[in-house]
Each structure stands twice: as structure tokens, then as C-alpha cells.
Amino acid sequence: MTERLTRYVKDVEDYLKKTRHSSNGEILEHLQKKYADVSATTVHRITTRLVERSKLSLAPVAKGNVMRFDTSSEPHDHFLCSNCDMLRDVNVADGIRPILEQSIGDGCSISGNLVITGLCKKCTMELKI
């Protein structure tokens, strides 16, 4: 069983390297193409261990409050399409954070990553048609 789990872990890591952000459901769907008997519990255990080992971090949730994982361990921000749920890494905090803190006022400071929502190019084009 250990050898099989190792293959699962490797396939999860490889899949996440390609997608950069994925949910357990997306990972499960991908794995089941190769391993019909893999369970949601197995995927959950793998992603939980990878987060505990700092190989994955949590990304902004998908629609329906579905947890997503992020392969980048470096501090960064995200752009989230409010229509199709596409998630992309961006780095805007250094330029935007002081402006936001000044706007908030009262000496407040922002900590953590920023999530910027809007429409991606594809959705913008589709909504114009």
C-alpha cells in the first residue's frame, strides 16, 4: 500500500505543478483517470500532508467555498475571476498596500495576501458578445 500511495503523491504533486491551483475534487478527478479506485479520502490525506510539510499552501477558495491549494510557497497575491473562478498569482501588494492602508486610515496596517477580484480577459470578451 505504501508504494501505491507514493505514486498517488507523485501524481498529485505533478498535477499541481501544472495547474498551480486546484481543489481536492479536481485532483481526485485527475487521479481517477489513471487510478479508478482512488478515493476522496486518499486525496484529502495527501493534500493535508503536503500542506503540513509546506509543499502546498491554501489558496483563495473557489465558488461554493471549495478549498483550493497553491503550489507557490512564496508570499504572493491572487487575481480571482468572479465569473469563471480562474485564479492567477500576481504580485501587487508592495505598490497597493500603502495606498490601501492610507485609505483605511487610523494607523491600520494590512497583513497577509491580497485577493483582487474582477473579470478575466476571456470572460470580459464573452460578456461583450
Secondary structure as GFF3:
##gff-version 3
##sequence-region A 1 129
A	DSSP	alpha_helix	2	19	.	.	.	ID=ss1
A	DSSP	beta_strand	21	23	.	.	.	ID=ss2
A	DSSP	alpha_helix	24	34	.	.	.	ID=ss3
A	DSSP	alpha_helix	40	52	.	.	.	ID=ss4
A	DSSP	beta_strand	57	62	.	.	.	ID=ss5
A	DSSP	three_ten_helix	63	65	.	.	.	ID=ss6
A	DSSP	beta_strand	66	70	.	.	.	ID=ss7
A	DSSP	beta_strand	77	81	.	.	.	ID=ss8
A	DSSP	beta_strand	87	90	.	.	.	ID=ss9
A	DSSP	alpha_helix	93	104	.	.	.	ID=ss10
A	DSSP	beta_strand	115	118	.	.	.	ID=ss11
A	DSSP	alpha_helix	121	128	.	.	.	ID=ss12
###
